[in-house]
Amino acid sequence: MAKVEMKQPIVQEISDLLNGAATAVLVDYRGLTVEEDTKLRKELRDNNVAYKVYKNTMINFAVKGTEFEELSQHLAGPTAIAICKDDATVAARIINNFAKSAKALEIKAGVVEGLYYDADGIKKIASIPSREELLSKLLGSMQSPITNFARVIKQIAEQNEANA
């Protein structure tokens, strides 16, 4: 079997992961202990983020001609890729939070919703709350005036009853 035929399924696997992905983040995992790596992988897996280590050339072939093509400039040294199809910020948030305690983990770059970001940009993306948090804040801010209005109406009604 030729080398190209052996590599094609791996490139196809990466392409399939990237197809329809909201986020792809490249990291340098050099220096992580097995325990740290296992903990990171579990946290990512629990949040529906695919995290795999591939050869840089395989990632390079897979990203050619896609919205993730700009990541190819960061394909040097050990590289792992975290891909999420659902939430645009979860991969960046988990990796950034993990990198605070595991200094060996280094964010290289990423693509979020089709836009390329360097390491600093990914760290800023990581500070954005999750979709669920944003929706709950929106709902809370919408409910607050209604709740206050209802409370005032109730107090007026009680006051009118007391005066009657």
C-alpha positions in Angstrom: 0.0 0.0 0.0 1.4 3.4 -1.0 2.1 6.0 1.7 -0.5 8.4 0.1 -3.2 5.7 0.4 -2.4 5.2 4.1 -2.5 9.0 4.8 -5.7 9.7 3.0 -8.1 8.2 5.7 -6.4 10.4 8.3 -6.7 13.5 6.2 -10.4 12.6 5.6 -11.0 12.1 9.3 -9.6 15.6 10.0 -11.7 17.0 7.2 -14.8 15.4 8.5 -14.2 16.8 12.0 -13.7 20.3 10.6 -16.7 20.1 8.3 -19.4 22.2 9.9 -17.2 23.0 12.9 -17.8 26.2 14.8 -14.3 26.2 16.3 -10.9 24.7 15.8 -8.1 25.6 18.2 -4.4 24.5 17.8 -2.4 23.9 20.9 1.2 22.9 21.8 0.9 20.2 24.4 4.6 19.7 24.8 5.5 19.3 28.5 2.0 18.2 29.7 2.1 15.3 32.1 -0.1 12.2 31.4 -2.3 13.2 34.3 -2.8 16.7 33.0 -3.4 15.5 29.4 -6.0 12.9 30.6 -7.8 15.6 32.7 -7.9 18.0 29.7 -9.1 15.3 27.3 -11.9 14.3 29.7 -13.1 17.9 30.2 -13.1 18.5 26.5 -14.9 15.2 25.8 -17.5 16.1 28.4 -18.2 19.3 26.5 -18.5 17.7 23.0 -15.1 18.9 21.9 -13.0 16.6 19.8 -9.3 16.8 20.8 -6.7 14.9 18.8 -3.0 14.9 18.0 -2.2 14.6 14.3 0.9 15.1 12.3 1.2 18.7 11.1 1.3 17.6 7.4 -2.0 15.8 7.8 -3.7 18.9 9.4 -2.2 21.0 6.6 -3.7 18.8 3.9 -7.1 18.8 5.6 -7.3 22.6 6.1 -6.3 23.5 2.5 -9.1 25.4 0.7 -11.2 25.7 3.9 -12.0 28.5 6.3 -9.4 26.9 8.6 -6.5 27.3 6.1 -4.9 30.2 8.0 -4.1 27.7 10.8 -1.4 26.1 8.6 1.0 28.9 9.5 1.1 27.6 13.1 1.7 23.9 12.2 5.2 23.6 13.7 6.2 21.4 16.6 3.8 19.2 18.5 0.3 20.1 17.6 -3.1 19.0 19.0 -6.3 20.3 17.6 -9.6 20.9 19.5 -12.7 21.0 17.4 -16.2 21.8 18.4 -19.3 21.8 16.2 -21.8 23.1 18.7 -20.5 26.0 20.9 -18.1 28.5 19.3 -16.4 29.4 22.6 -16.3 26.2 24.7 -13.0 24.8 23.3 -11.2 28.1 23.7 -12.6 28.6 27.2 -11.7 25.1 28.4 -8.2 25.2 26.9 -7.5 28.7 28.2 -8.7 27.9 31.7 -6.6 24.7 31.7 -3.5 26.5 30.4 -3.7 28.8 33.5 -2.9 25.8 35.8 -0.9 23.8 33.3 1.7 26.2 32.1 3.1 23.7 29.6 -0.1 24.0 27.5 0.3 26.8 24.9 -2.5 28.1 22.6 -1.2 28.6 19.1 -4.2 29.9 17.2 -7.7 29.1 16.2 -10.7 29.7 13.9 -14.0 30.7 15.5 -17.1 31.0 13.4 -14.9 31.3 10.2 -12.6 34.0 11.6 -8.9 33.4 12.3 -7.5 34.4 15.7 -4.0 34.3 17.0 -3.3 33.1 20.6 -4.3 36.4 22.2 -7.5 36.5 20.2 -8.4 33.0 21.3 -7.8 34.0 24.9 -10.2 36.9 24.4 -12.8 34.6 22.9 -12.4 32.4 26.0 -13.6 35.2 28.1 -17.0 35.2 26.4 -19.6 33.4 28.4 -21.3 30.3 27.0 -24.5 30.5 25.0 -26.5 29.2 28.0 -25.0 31.9 30.3 -25.8 34.6 27.8 -29.4 33.4 27.3 -30.0 33.2 31.1 -28.6 36.7 31.6 -30.9 37.9 28.8 -33.9 36.2 30.3 -33.1 37.6 33.7 -32.8 41.1 32.4 -36.2 40.7 30.6 -37.9 39.2 33.7 -36.6 41.8 36.1 -38.8 44.8 34.9 -41.9 42.5 34.7 -41.3 41.2 38.2 -40.8 44.7 39.6 -44.0 45.9 37.8 -46.0 43.0 39.2 -44.7 43.7 42.7 -45.7 47.4 42.5 -49.2 46.5 41.2 -49.6 44.0 44.1 -48.5 46.7 46.6 -51.0 49.2 45.1 -53.8 46.6 45.3 -52.9 45.7 48.9 -52.8 49.4 49.8 -56.3 50.0 48.2 -57.7 47.0 50.2 -56.3 48.4 53.4 -57.8 51.9 52.7 -61.2 50.4 51.8 
